[in-house]
């Protein structure tokens, strides 16, 4: 009996996954999920409280992994010279990209659902929250380059804009080259290297 229940839940899950992927959360319907899974709507509610609960089941694990990745990125230790600062930052960024690529390869379509098709769900602001975490860590890292001093308002805005541009660039590469993993990887790492090369001297970090 337990095996049968699991099989039914998996049918619902697979049908819902495709429905969310094709239409997004807001336009997806329980009736279509029912039709495509072969499970009556009334029976679906025995497994999931509502459409939001199904969506959560599909994206939550990946959302947690991404949140942890973005929360811990760019946490470099302070080093005494501009060169070591830039080298440490490059190392952290490249490690972040490696983990992001690995996660995206394993969960490509789930991440698309989470980022592009979650409008109307409780995950609607998930991508924005990742951006805020990345900006917060970028400011923290920039302040290390100023010998743990606070950034000026102007420098803070530069870091915020730079972090947003960096993330948008990565997103553009990942979306436009999703079918060519080798090219996507090369472009992401070249873009990152271009973006952070000599960043310490370009922002005059560590010289105030």
Secondary structure, 3 states (H helix, E strand, C coil): CHHHHHHHHHHHHHHHHHHHHHHHHHHCCHHHHHHHHCCCHHHHCCCCCCHHHHHHHHHHHHHHHHHHHHHHCCCCCCCCCHHHHHHHHHHHHHHHHHHHHHHHHHCHHHHHHHHHCCCCCCCCCHHHHHHHHHHHHHHHHHHHHCCCCCCCHHHHHHHHHHHHHHHHHHHHHHHHCCCCHHHHHHHHHHHHHHHHCCHHHHCCCCCC
